[in-house]
Amino acid sequence: QSALTQPASVSGSPGQSITISCTGTSSDVGGYNYVSWYQQHPGKAPKLMIYEVSNRPSGVSNRFSGSKSGNTASLTISGLQAEDEADYYCSSYTSSSPVVFGGGTKLTVL
Amino acid sequence: QLQLQESGPGLVKPSETLSLTCTVSGGSISSSSYYWGWIRQPPGKGLEWIGSIYYSGSTYYNPSLKSRVTISVDTSKNQFSLKLSSVTAADTAVYYCARFVVVVAANDYWGQGTLVTVSS
């Protein structure tokens, strides 16, 4: 079970938009519309931000959006705010297990 | 509001068995809509899924840990538990329990996490 591939870090200025990619295979990201994204602030538990590729749970800002093309899923954050600075993890259902996580991406708001 | 709370020793000796329990409050662990899982995070590193269990006892485990992991459920206490045997320093991590929503394949509620250190 290999982890999904994410960039180690991304950065952006307040008000800008950033995109975090999550690359897998046809056995996980590409094969199912069950990609989710989690936000984790230091010392805190992860928080579900996106499920089923592009759906937001109640209470999550519409500045967060998700998409998928082939074996790569993406999380876009528009109108960056200081509070968005955190680690972000993607996750996917796979053909062999219900969960595999990406390696995580550290978002820095400049 | 659903809450999950991990409990167990914060220090385990090498080669021994790590044991943690997750207590679920504000909802029933016996719902057909959810699995209940364990996820860990070594200091400064990413998330690793350990395994998940259904209220009936059906389990899924991470293949890389399968030989050392046992997850069980006690519906009478609304709890589920993790046992990880033959631990080494590499098993030092924050361990989270979480609810897995089957129809959307996502973890929507998480415990606060508990740090387990493997050291003599």
gemmi code that builds the backbone of each chain (N, CA, C; Angstrom):
import gemmi

chains = {
    "A": [
        ("GLN", (0.851, -1.182, 0.000), (0.000, 0.000, 0.000), (0.884, 1.228, 0.000)),
        ("SER", (1.067, 1.887, -1.152), (1.936, 3.052, -1.239), (1.150, 4.315, -0.952)),
        ("ALA", (1.808, 5.252, -0.272), (1.177, 6.532, 0.018), (0.959, 7.302, -1.275)),
        ("LEU", (-0.073, 8.129, -1.280), (-0.313, 9.014, -2.395), (0.744, 10.113, -2.390)),
        ("THR", (1.050, 10.665, -3.564), (2.140, 11.639, -3.682), (1.624, 13.075, -3.651)),
        ("GLN", (2.119, 13.829, -2.703), (1.797, 15.256, -2.581), (3.095, 16.063, -2.568)),
        ("PRO", (3.044, 17.317, -2.992), (4.240, 18.170, -2.837), (4.481, 18.418, -1.360)),
        ("ALA", (5.747, 18.516, -0.998), (6.080, 18.705, 0.419), (5.595, 20.047, 0.940)),
        ("SER", (5.633, 21.055, 0.083), (5.239, 22.383, 0.536), (4.707, 23.223, -0.612)),
        ("VAL", (3.815, 24.129, -0.254), (3.330, 25.154, -1.177), (3.203, 26.435, -0.367)),
        ("SER", (3.198, 27.553, -1.074), (3.043, 28.823, -0.379), (2.276, 29.810, -1.241)),
        ("GLY", (1.701, 30.795, -0.580), (0.972, 31.836, -1.292), (0.756, 33.027, -0.387)),
        ("SER", (0.433, 34.137, -1.000), (0.186, 35.371, -0.235), (-1.293, 35.495, 0.080)),
        ("PRO", (-1.620, 36.232, 1.122), (-3.041, 36.433, 1.454), (-3.820, 36.941, 0.257)),
        ("GLY", (-4.993, 36.345, 0.036), (-5.849, 36.739, -1.067), (-5.626, 35.939, -2.339)),
        ("GLN", (-4.452, 35.321, -2.451), (-4.170, 34.515, -3.636), (-4.845, 33.149, -3.549)),
        ("SER", (-4.731, 32.378, -4.634), (-5.208, 31.004, -4.674), (-4.028, 30.059, -4.801)),
        ("ILE", (-4.136, 28.900, -4.168), (-3.113, 27.879, -4.314), (-3.797, 26.540, -4.600)),
        ("THR", (-3.038, 25.633, -5.204), (-3.551, 24.299, -5.490), (-2.548, 23.263, -5.004)),
        ("ILE", (-3.055, 22.251, -4.321), (-2.240, 21.138, -3.848), (-2.649, 19.889, -4.616)),
        ("SER", (-1.678, 19.208, -5.187), (-1.978, 18.007, -5.959), (-1.790, 16.741, -5.126)),
        ("CYS", (-2.431, 15.686, -5.569), (-2.397, 14.394, -4.892), (-2.449, 13.327, -5.981)),
        ("THR", (-1.318, 12.669, -6.209), (-1.222, 11.726, -7.318), (-1.188, 10.287, -6.821)),
        ("GLY", (-2.036, 9.490, -7.426), (-2.089, 8.074, -7.080), (-2.043, 7.226, -8.331)),
        ("THR", (-2.835, 6.162, -8.337), (-2.881, 5.238, -9.466), (-4.333, 4.931, -9.810)),
        ("SER", (-4.497, 4.080, -10.803), (-5.846, 3.668, -11.194), (-6.485, 2.765, -10.144)),
        ("SER", (-5.686, 2.313, -9.170), (-6.216, 1.465, -8.098), (-6.708, 2.271, -6.907)),
        ("ASP", (-6.478, 3.551, -6.931), (-6.963, 4.386, -5.828), (-7.596, 5.664, -6.388)),
        ("VAL", (-6.836, 6.746, -6.478), (-7.408, 8.035, -6.892), (-8.134, 7.926, -8.232)),
        ("GLY", (-7.501, 7.300, -9.205), (-8.073, 7.238, -10.539), (-9.247, 6.294, -10.678)),
        ("GLY", (-9.376, 5.368, -9.751), (-10.394, 4.350, -9.887), (-11.686, 4.611, -9.145)),
        ("TYR", (-11.656, 5.564, -8.239), (-12.823, 5.832, -7.392), (-12.992, 7.331, -7.145)),
        ("ASN", (-14.216, 7.766, -7.003), (-14.465, 9.168, -6.638), (-14.582, 9.301, -5.121)),
        ("TYR", (-13.622, 8.692, -4.439), (-13.605, 8.729, -2.978), (-12.289, 9.343, -2.493)),
        ("VAL", (-12.028, 10.549, -2.951), (-10.868, 11.294, -2.480), (-11.328, 12.298, -1.434)),
        ("SER", (-10.644, 12.349, -0.325), (-10.942, 13.326, 0.718), (-9.687, 14.107, 1.070)),
        ("TRP", (-9.890, 15.268, 1.655), (-8.802, 16.160, 2.052), (-8.983, 16.568, 3.518)),
        ("TYR", (-7.855, 16.644, 4.223), (-7.857, 16.985, 5.644), (-6.891, 18.130, 5.905)),
        ("GLN", (-7.310, 19.021, 6.806), (-6.475, 20.124, 7.259), (-6.005, 19.812, 8.679)),
        ("GLN", (-4.727, 20.022, 8.951), (-4.216, 19.766, 10.290), (-3.341, 20.928, 10.763)),
        ("HIS", (-3.797, 21.591, 11.790), (-2.986, 22.622, 12.431), (-2.078, 21.966, 13.456)),
        ("PRO", (-0.943, 22.603, 13.777), (0.030, 22.001, 14.707), (-0.601, 21.604, 16.033)),
        ("GLY", (-0.343, 20.372, 16.443), (-0.840, 19.874, 17.711), (-2.314, 19.532, 17.738)),
        ("LYS", (-2.960, 19.586, 16.590), (-4.400, 19.315, 16.518), (-4.678, 18.082, 15.685)),
        ("ALA", (-5.880, 17.538, 15.852), (-6.308, 16.418, 15.028), (-6.670, 16.915, 13.627)),
        ("PRO", (-6.534, 16.073, 12.633), (-6.964, 16.451, 11.280), (-8.461, 16.778, 11.244)),
        ("LYS", (-8.817, 17.650, 10.296), (-10.206, 18.054, 10.096), (-10.594, 17.781, 8.662)),
        ("LEU", (-11.717, 17.121, 8.452), (-12.195, 16.816, 7.106), (-12.639, 18.095, 6.410)),
        ("MET", (-12.059, 18.365, 5.225), (-12.371, 19.573, 4.478), (-13.132, 19.281, 3.184)),
        ("ILE", (-12.823, 18.140, 2.552), (-13.444, 17.758, 1.280), (-13.636, 16.237, 1.297)),
        ("TYR", (-14.776, 15.766, 0.803), (-14.986, 14.336, 0.627), (-15.588, 14.078, -0.751)),
        ("GLU", (-15.470, 12.842, -1.208), (-15.964, 12.488, -2.549), (-15.480, 13.485, -3.596)),
        ("VAL", (-14.201, 13.751, -3.589), (-13.481, 14.596, -4.551), (-13.768, 16.092, -4.376)),
        ("SER", (-15.048, 16.464, -4.271), (-15.372, 17.892, -4.364), (-16.461, 18.361, -3.406)),
        ("ASN", (-16.897, 17.516, -2.505), (-17.969, 17.908, -1.584), (-17.408, 18.460, -0.274)),
        ("ARG", (-18.017, 19.534, 0.212), (-17.595, 20.146, 1.484), (-18.549, 19.769, 2.596)),
        ("PRO", (-18.010, 19.333, 3.744), (-18.884, 19.122, 4.908), (-19.486, 20.451, 5.358)),
        ("SER", (-20.590, 20.361, 6.065), (-21.212, 21.553, 6.610), (-20.212, 22.323, 7.482)),
        ("GLY", (-20.141, 23.630, 7.281), (-19.269, 24.462, 8.086), (-17.915, 24.758, 7.476)),
        ("VAL", (-17.569, 24.050, 6.412), (-16.284, 24.308, 5.740), (-16.469, 25.433, 4.726)),
        ("SER", (-15.553, 26.373, 4.730), (-15.641, 27.536, 3.854), (-15.663, 27.131, 2.381)),
        ("ASN", (-16.440, 27.868, 1.590), (-16.492, 27.600, 0.145), (-15.233, 28.096, -0.568)),
        ("ARG", (-14.264, 28.593, 0.187), (-12.961, 28.918, -0.400), (-12.171, 27.641, -0.702)),
        ("PHE", (-12.614, 26.549, -0.125), (-11.963, 25.251, -0.337), (-12.750, 24.473, -1.395)),
        ("SER", (-12.036, 23.997, -2.415), (-12.694, 23.214, -3.453), (-11.778, 22.078, -3.899)),
        ("GLY", (-12.407, 21.029, -4.407), (-11.638, 19.876, -4.851), (-12.031, 19.448, -6.245)),
        ("SER", (-11.085, 18.766, -6.911), (-11.340, 18.267, -8.258), (-10.455, 17.052, -8.510)),
        ("LYS", (-10.689, 16.402, -9.630), (-9.879, 15.230, -9.985), (-9.801, 15.108, -11.488)),
        ("SER", (-8.603, 14.713, -11.960), (-8.412, 14.413, -13.370), (-7.493, 13.197, -13.460)),
        ("GLY", (-8.017, 12.120, -13.995), (-7.233, 10.900, -14.073), (-6.804, 10.411, -12.699)),
        ("ASN", (-5.509, 10.187, -12.521), (-4.986, 9.680, -11.252), (-4.561, 10.779, -10.287)),
        ("THR", (-4.878, 12.029, -10.613), (-4.473, 13.149, -9.761), (-5.678, 13.952, -9.284)),
        ("ALA", (-5.734, 14.110, -7.957), (-6.754, 14.956, -7.341), (-6.096, 16.266, -6.910)),
        ("SER", (-6.920, 17.300, -6.775), (-6.381, 18.612, -6.386), (-7.281, 19.286, -5.373)),
        ("LEU", (-6.641, 20.010, -4.474), (-7.341, 20.867, -3.517), (-6.946, 22.304, -3.832)),
        ("THR", (-7.945, 23.143, -4.040), (-7.687, 24.557, -4.298), (-8.243, 25.386, -3.151)),
        ("ILE", (-7.434, 26.296, -2.667), (-7.863, 27.242, -1.637), (-7.780, 28.626, -2.258)),
        ("SER", (-8.908, 29.294, -2.334), (-8.941, 30.639, -2.905), (-9.016, 31.673, -1.783)),
        ("GLY", (-8.624, 32.904, -2.097), (-8.664, 33.961, -1.094), (-7.904, 33.579, 0.170)),
        ("LEU", (-6.656, 33.157, -0.006), (-5.869, 32.666, 1.118), (-5.934, 33.579, 2.335)),
        ("GLN", (-6.058, 32.951, 3.492), (-6.061, 33.675, 4.749), (-4.980, 33.081, 5.667)),
        ("ALA", (-4.556, 33.869, 6.606), (-3.503, 33.422, 7.522), (-3.887, 32.127, 8.229)),
        ("GLU", (-5.158, 31.982, 8.545), (-5.632, 30.791, 9.270), (-5.580, 29.521, 8.428)),
        ("ASP", (-5.362, 29.669, 7.126), (-5.269, 28.490, 6.259), (-3.904, 27.823, 6.369)),
        ("GLU", (-2.952, 28.503, 6.982), (-1.615, 27.914, 7.128), (-1.715, 26.666, 8.001)),
        ("ALA", (-1.360, 25.533, 7.407), (-1.537, 24.233, 8.057), (-0.945, 23.155, 7.162)),
        ("ASP", (-0.992, 21.925, 7.640), (-0.650, 20.774, 6.807), (-1.937, 20.224, 6.196)),
        ("TYR", (-1.831, 19.772, 4.952), (-2.990, 19.229, 4.250), (-2.659, 17.825, 3.751)),
        ("TYR", (-3.604, 16.915, 3.980), (-3.429, 15.525, 3.574), (-4.588, 15.093, 2.676)),
        ("CYS", (-4.253, 14.390, 1.611), (-5.302, 13.763, 0.819), (-5.418, 12.312, 1.266)),
        ("SER", (-6.547, 11.717, 0.924), (-6.788, 10.319, 1.242), (-7.675, 9.744, 0.145)),
        ("SER", (-7.521, 8.463, -0.111), (-8.355, 7.823, -1.125), (-8.741, 6.425, -0.699)),
        ("TYR", (-9.909, 6.008, -1.159), (-10.292, 4.598, -1.087), (-9.428, 3.870, -2.110)),
        ("THR", (-9.089, 2.611, -1.812), (-8.293, 1.841, -2.760), (-8.922, 0.471, -3.009)),
        ("SER", (-8.410, -0.191, -4.017), (-8.935, -1.515, -4.362), (-8.622, -2.557, -3.299)),
        ("SER", (-7.664, -2.260, -2.413), (-7.268, -3.254, -1.413), (-7.532, -2.835, 0.024)),
        ("SER", (-7.840, -1.575, 0.244), (-8.123, -1.117, 1.611), (-8.955, 0.152, 1.554)),
        ("PRO", (-9.673, 0.458, 2.635), (-10.551, 1.629, 2.581), (-9.833, 2.977, 2.641)),
        ("VAL", (-8.584, 2.981, 3.084), (-7.903, 4.254, 3.307), (-6.426, 4.168, 2.937)),
        ("VAL", (-5.963, 5.168, 2.179), (-4.530, 5.416, 2.051), (-4.358, 6.930, 2.064)),
        ("PHE", (-3.368, 7.401, 2.769), (-3.120, 8.837, 2.877), (-1.971, 9.272, 1.970)),
        ("GLY", (-1.999, 10.548, 1.632), (-0.860, 11.164, 0.992), (0.186, 11.523, 2.034)),
        ("GLY", (1.365, 11.920, 1.564), (2.445, 12.236, 2.482), (2.296, 13.566, 3.199)),
        ("GLY", (1.364, 14.383, 2.737), (1.121, 15.670, 3.384), (1.820, 16.829, 2.705)),
        ("THR", (1.183, 18.007, 2.745), (1.728, 19.236, 2.166), (1.633, 20.356, 3.189)),
        ("LYS", (2.748, 21.016, 3.420), (2.757, 22.156, 4.344), (2.453, 23.425, 3.571)),
        ("LEU", (1.354, 24.077, 3.934), (0.970, 25.333, 3.298), (1.458, 26.493, 4.154)),
        ("THR", (2.240, 27.363, 3.527), (2.709, 28.581, 4.196), (2.026, 29.785, 3.569)),
        ("VAL", (1.425, 30.613, 4.409), (0.830, 31.864, 3.942), (1.840, 32.974, 4.202)),
        ("LEU", (2.349, 33.551, 3.127), (3.465, 34.503, 3.225), (3.070, 35.833, 3.842)),
    ],
    "B": [
        ("GLN", (-23.363, 15.971, 20.078), (-22.155, 16.030, 19.258), (-21.301, 14.801, 19.522)),
        ("LEU", (-20.922, 14.119, 18.459), (-20.098, 12.915, 18.610), (-18.716, 13.284, 19.121)),
        ("GLN", (-18.226, 12.505, 20.049), (-16.865, 12.695, 20.546), (-16.158, 11.351, 20.631)),
        ("LEU", (-14.870, 11.353, 20.308), (-14.035, 10.171, 20.431), (-12.860, 10.519, 21.342)),
        ("GLN", (-12.509, 9.612, 22.235), (-11.441, 9.861, 23.186), (-10.547, 8.640, 23.309)),
        ("GLU", (-9.253, 8.847, 22.981), (-8.287, 7.767, 23.112), (-7.782, 7.680, 24.558)),
        ("SER", (-7.470, 6.473, 24.993), (-6.888, 6.288, 26.319), (-5.940, 5.102, 26.302)),
        ("GLY", (-4.942, 5.155, 27.170), (-3.974, 4.076, 27.263), (-2.623, 4.599, 27.702)),
        ("PRO", (-1.679, 3.688, 27.944), (-0.335, 4.096, 28.404), (0.363, 4.987, 27.398)),
        ("GLY", (1.084, 5.967, 27.906), (1.843, 6.864, 27.045), (3.267, 6.384, 26.805)),
        ("LEU", (3.670, 5.353, 27.530), (5.022, 4.808, 27.394), (4.953, 3.292, 27.341)),
        ("VAL", (5.575, 2.725, 26.324), (5.600, 1.274, 26.147), (7.041, 0.852, 25.897)),
        ("LYS", (7.431, -0.268, 26.474), (8.802, -0.759, 26.282), (8.938, -1.485, 24.944)),
        ("PRO", (10.131, -1.409, 24.354), (10.373, -2.158, 23.104), (10.068, -3.633, 23.283)),
        ("SER", (9.520, -4.224, 22.249), (9.125, -5.640, 22.142), (7.793, -5.930, 22.845)),
        ("GLU", (7.270, -4.989, 23.596), (5.997, -5.213, 24.272), (4.816, -4.836, 23.355)),
        ("THR", (3.605, -4.938, 23.900), (2.397, -4.670, 23.124), (1.779, -3.336, 23.523)),
        ("LEU", (1.538, -2.517, 22.532), (0.860, -1.225, 22.711), (-0.640, -1.489, 22.718)),
        ("SER", (-1.333, -0.940, 23.721), (-2.788, -1.129, 23.811), (-3.475, 0.210, 24.035)),
        ("LEU", (-4.413, 0.531, 23.174), (-5.188, 1.766, 23.284), (-6.672, 1.463, 23.132)),
        ("THR", (-7.481, 2.304, 23.775), (-8.938, 2.197, 23.658), (-9.501, 3.531, 23.221)),
        ("CYS", (-10.507, 3.494, 22.377), (-11.228, 4.685, 21.950), (-12.668, 4.587, 22.453)),
        ("THR", (-13.065, 5.557, 23.240), (-14.437, 5.601, 23.757), (-15.253, 6.596, 22.947)),
        ("VAL", (-16.364, 6.137, 22.425), (-17.248, 6.957, 21.604), (-18.431, 7.437, 22.443)),
        ("SER", (-18.666, 8.740, 22.440), (-19.816, 9.291, 23.153), (-20.621, 10.185, 22.226)),
        ("GLY", (-21.909, 10.320, 22.510), (-22.768, 11.153, 21.683), (-23.304, 10.442, 20.458)),
        ("GLY", (-23.081, 9.147, 20.366), (-23.576, 8.368, 19.231), (-23.258, 6.903, 19.449)),
        ("SER", (-23.904, 6.042, 18.694), (-23.712, 4.609, 18.867), (-22.669, 4.049, 17.922)),
        ("ILE", (-21.808, 3.226, 18.475), (-20.785, 2.561, 17.664), (-21.414, 1.474, 16.803)),
        ("SER", (-22.657, 1.119, 17.095), (-23.332, 0.014, 16.401), (-24.069, 0.452, 15.141)),
        ("SER", (-23.879, 1.651, 14.701), (-24.522, 2.125, 13.476), (-23.975, 1.399, 12.258)),
        ("SER", (-24.869, 1.100, 11.319), (-24.449, 0.385, 10.109), (-23.743, 1.287, 9.116)),
        ("SER", (-23.696, 2.580, 9.383), (-23.149, 3.540, 8.415), (-21.656, 3.780, 8.549)),
        ("TYR", (-21.056, 3.232, 9.610), (-19.681, 3.614, 9.901), (-18.759, 2.437, 10.193)),
        ("TYR", (-17.485, 2.640, 9.853), (-16.398, 1.859, 10.407), (-15.707, 2.762, 11.437)),
        ("TRP", (-14.903, 2.147, 12.272), (-14.181, 2.875, 13.320), (-12.706, 2.508, 13.203)),
        ("GLY", (-11.853, 3.525, 13.125), (-10.477, 3.234, 12.772), (-9.408, 3.874, 13.636)),
        ("TRP", (-8.190, 3.400, 13.412), (-7.002, 3.941, 14.068), (-6.047, 4.469, 13.005)),
        ("ILE", (-5.504, 5.622, 13.264), (-4.556, 6.292, 12.386), (-3.444, 6.829, 13.277)),
        ("ARG", (-2.192, 6.758, 12.803), (-1.106, 7.266, 13.632), (-0.253, 8.256, 12.869)),
        ("GLN", (0.526, 9.032, 13.620), (1.362, 10.073, 13.039), (2.656, 10.182, 13.836)),
        ("PRO", (3.747, 9.625, 13.321), (5.043, 9.793, 14.001), (5.396, 11.256, 14.106)),
        ("PRO", (6.160, 11.643, 15.103), (6.517, 13.051, 15.288), (7.123, 13.658, 14.026)),
        ("GLY", (6.532, 14.753, 13.569), (7.046, 15.460, 12.400), (6.777, 14.788, 11.066)),
        ("LYS", (5.976, 13.711, 11.075), (5.723, 12.971, 9.837), (4.235, 12.957, 9.492)),
        ("GLY", (3.887, 12.219, 8.453), (2.527, 12.205, 7.951), (1.640, 11.166, 8.610)),
        ("LEU", (0.399, 11.128, 8.134), (-0.597, 10.212, 8.671), (-0.435, 8.823, 8.069)),
        ("GLU", (-0.645, 7.811, 8.896), (-0.614, 6.420, 8.435), (-1.851, 5.703, 8.967)),
        ("TRP", (-2.644, 5.170, 8.046), (-3.816, 4.390, 8.448), (-3.364, 3.044, 8.985)),
        ("ILE", (-3.906, 2.663, 10.147), (-3.541, 1.391, 10.779), (-4.578, 0.322, 10.465)),
        ("GLY", (-5.844, 0.658, 10.646), (-6.892, -0.327, 10.397), (-8.240, 0.188, 10.846)),
        ("SER", (-9.295, -0.552, 10.477), (-10.655, -0.146, 10.800), (-11.491, -1.358, 11.148)),
        ("ILE", (-12.559, -1.132, 11.946), (-13.443, -2.219, 12.359), (-14.893, -1.785, 12.269)),
        ("TYR", (-15.759, -2.728, 11.892), (-17.200, -2.532, 11.858), (-17.763, -3.031, 13.187)),
        ("TYR", (-18.954, -2.583, 13.536), (-19.506, -2.970, 14.834), (-19.700, -4.489, 14.955)),
        ("SER", (-19.816, -5.139, 13.802), (-19.992, -6.601, 13.808), (-18.675, -7.326, 14.072)),
        ("GLY", (-17.562, -6.588, 13.985), (-16.254, -7.193, 14.196), (-15.436, -7.358, 12.922)),
        ("SER", (-16.015, -7.065, 11.787), (-15.290, -7.153, 10.522), (-14.176, -6.106, 10.492)),
        ("THR", (-12.990, -6.523, 10.052), (-11.831, -5.625, 10.108), (-11.107, -5.504, 8.777)),
        ("TYR", (-10.421, -4.370, 8.625), (-9.464, -4.141, 7.555), (-8.177, -3.649, 8.219)),
        ("TYR", (-7.035, -4.138, 7.756), (-5.757, -3.701, 8.319), (-4.821, -3.233, 7.209)),
        ("ASN", (-3.949, -2.282, 7.569), (-2.876, -1.878, 6.677), (-1.948, -3.088, 6.469)),
        ("PRO", (-1.721, -3.485, 5.223), (-0.873, -4.670, 4.979), (0.496, -4.588, 5.629)),
        ("SER", (1.039, -3.381, 5.744), (2.388, -3.245, 6.301), (2.420, -3.477, 7.813)),
        ("LEU", (1.264, -3.449, 8.456), (1.201, -3.630, 9.907), (0.374, -4.853, 10.300)),
        ("LYS", (-0.231, -5.488, 9.332), (-1.228, -6.526, 9.592), (-0.764, -7.622, 10.541)),
        ("SER", (0.495, -8.018, 10.418), (0.992, -9.128, 11.236), (1.082, -8.761, 12.715)),
        ("ARG", (1.056, -7.476, 13.039), (1.231, -7.056, 14.434), (-0.017, -6.389, 15.031)),
        ("VAL", (-1.053, -6.185, 14.221), (-2.207, -5.390, 14.663), (-3.442, -6.250, 14.931)),
        ("THR", (-4.119, -5.904, 16.014), (-5.451, -6.450, 16.281), (-6.353, -5.308, 16.717)),
        ("ILE", (-7.481, -5.148, 16.025), (-8.484, -4.164, 16.418), (-9.748, -4.915, 16.810)),
        ("SER", (-10.310, -4.538, 17.956), (-11.519, -5.201, 18.455), (-12.548, -4.155, 18.851)),
        ("VAL", (-13.796, -4.599, 19.010), (-14.883, -3.682, 19.355), (-15.684, -4.250, 20.514)),
        ("ASP", (-16.126, -3.369, 21.405), (-17.001, -3.738, 22.513), (-18.225, -2.834, 22.435)),
        ("THR", (-19.279, -3.323, 21.800), (-20.465, -2.494, 21.583), (-21.173, -2.166, 22.896)),
        ("SER", (-21.042, -3.008, 23.910), (-21.708, -2.752, 25.191), (-21.114, -1.540, 25.897)),
        ("LYS", (-19.852, -1.276, 25.618), (-19.175, -0.124, 26.221), (-19.003, 1.032, 25.236)),
        ("ASN", (-19.463, 0.837, 24.004), (-19.279, 1.842, 22.945), (-17.806, 2.196, 22.769)),
        ("GLN", (-16.984, 1.150, 22.723), (-15.547, 1.329, 22.612), (-14.964, 0.407, 21.551)),
        ("PHE", (-13.832, 0.811, 21.002), (-13.043, -0.094, 20.185), (-11.587, 0.080, 20.576)),
        ("SER", (-10.791, -0.959, 20.314), (-9.444, -0.992, 20.853), (-8.413, -1.397, 19.810)),
        ("LEU", (-7.182, -1.003, 20.082), (-6.043, -1.310, 19.222), (-4.984, -2.030, 20.034)),
        ("LYS", (-4.463, -3.110, 19.484), (-3.276, -3.746, 20.046), (-2.232, -3.857, 18.947)),
        ("LEU", (-1.032, -3.387, 19.236), (0.087, -3.453, 18.302), (1.239, -4.153, 19.022)),
        ("SER", (1.613, -5.312, 18.525), (2.603, -6.129, 19.223), (4.024, -5.844, 18.749)),
        ("SER", (4.972, -6.316, 19.536), (6.402, -6.246, 19.188), (6.817, -4.850, 18.751)),
        ("VAL", (6.499, -3.871, 19.558), (6.746, -2.483, 19.161), (8.233, -2.146, 19.214)),
        ("THR", (8.608, -1.190, 18.369), (9.959, -0.628, 18.356), (9.833, 0.892, 18.401)),
        ("ALA", (10.981, 1.548, 18.416), (10.974, 3.018, 18.454), (10.226, 3.599, 17.254)),
        ("ALA", (10.194, 2.878, 16.161), (9.499, 3.348, 14.952), (7.986, 3.433, 15.142)),
        ("ASP", (7.495, 2.827, 16.199), (6.054, 2.881, 16.486), (5.683, 4.067, 17.366)),
        ("THR", (6.677, 4.857, 17.761), (6.403, 6.084, 18.514), (5.618, 7.047, 17.632)),
        ("ALA", (4.463, 7.471, 18.115), (3.585, 8.300, 17.289), (2.426, 8.834, 18.120)),
        ("VAL", (1.743, 9.817, 17.559), (0.428, 10.185, 18.070), (-0.578, 9.247, 17.409)),
        ("TYR", (-1.381, 8.595, 18.226), (-2.384, 7.660, 17.727), (-3.765, 8.307, 17.826)),
        ("TYR", (-4.452, 8.340, 16.680), (-5.791, 8.905, 16.614), (-6.810, 7.787, 16.379)),
        ("CYS", (-7.980, 7.925, 16.993), (-9.109, 7.101, 16.570), (-10.058, 8.009, 15.791)),
        ("ALA", (-10.797, 7.431, 14.855), (-11.649, 8.237, 13.986), (-12.822, 7.424, 13.478)),
        ("ARG", (-13.898, 8.127, 13.134), (-15.061, 7.501, 12.528), (-14.929, 7.569, 11.010)),
        ("PHE", (-15.176, 6.450, 10.338), (-15.074, 6.353, 8.877), (-16.474, 6.177, 8.313)),
        ("VAL", (-16.898, 7.158, 7.510), (-18.230, 7.110, 6.907), (-18.169, 6.252, 5.653)),
        ("VAL", (-18.860, 5.139, 5.658), (-18.720, 4.148, 4.595), (-19.124, 4.699, 3.233)),
        ("VAL", (-20.249, 5.396, 3.161), (-20.775, 5.792, 1.842), (-19.928, 6.841, 1.144)),
        ("VAL", (-19.115, 7.576, 1.891), (-18.264, 8.591, 1.269), (-16.782, 8.301, 1.489)),
        ("ALA", (-16.477, 7.210, 2.192), (-15.088, 6.783, 2.416), (-14.218, 7.904, 2.961)),
        ("ALA", (-14.675, 8.511, 4.056), (-13.908, 9.606, 4.672), (-14.052, 9.550, 6.191)),
        ("ASN", (-13.028, 10.033, 6.874), (-13.034, 10.100, 8.330), (-13.547, 11.463, 8.779)),
        ("ASP", (-14.767, 11.491, 9.342), (-15.365, 12.789, 9.633), (-15.208, 13.243, 11.085)),
        ("TYR", (-15.057, 12.346, 12.018), (-14.819, 12.709, 13.404), (-13.554, 12.032, 13.891)),
        ("TRP", (-12.723, 12.810, 14.600), (-11.443, 12.325, 15.092), (-11.344, 12.573, 16.597)),
        ("GLY", (-10.617, 11.688, 17.274), (-10.240, 11.968, 18.640), (-9.123, 13.005, 18.661)),
        ("GLN", (-8.760, 13.453, 19.842), (-7.716, 14.474, 19.955), (-6.320, 13.895, 19.756)),
        ("GLY", (-6.209, 12.575, 19.843), (-4.912, 11.930, 19.678), (-4.199, 11.725, 20.998)),
        ("THR", (-3.409, 10.667, 21.061), (-2.615, 10.392, 22.251), (-1.216, 9.969, 21.833)),
        ("LEU", (-0.214, 10.568, 22.451), (1.178, 10.256, 22.119), (1.613, 8.997, 22.856)),
        ("VAL", (2.102, 8.041, 22.086), (2.671, 6.831, 22.658), (4.146, 6.781, 22.303)),
        ("THR", (4.975, 6.704, 23.304), (6.417, 6.650, 23.120), (6.910, 5.246, 23.431)),
        ("VAL", (7.712, 4.692, 22.529), (8.308, 3.383, 22.756), (9.751, 3.583, 23.198)),
        ("SER", (10.018, 3.249, 24.424), (11.347, 3.455, 24.981), (11.523, 2.608, 26.230)),
        ("SER", (12.743, 2.183, 26.465), (13.038, 1.402, 27.665), (13.335, 2.313, 28.854)),
    ],
}
model = gemmi.Model(1)
for chain_id, residues in chains.items():
    chain = gemmi.Chain(chain_id)
    for i, (resn, *xyz) in enumerate(residues, 1):
        res = gemmi.Residue()
        res.name, res.seqid = resn, gemmi.SeqId(i, " ")
        for name, pos in zip(("N", "CA", "C"), xyz):
            atom = gemmi.Atom()
            atom.name, atom.element = name, gemmi.Element(name[0])
            atom.pos, atom.b_iso = gemmi.Position(*pos), 0.0
            res.add_atom(atom)
        chain.add_residue(res)
    model.add_chain(chain)
structure = gemmi.Structure()
structure.add_model(model)
structure.setup_entities()
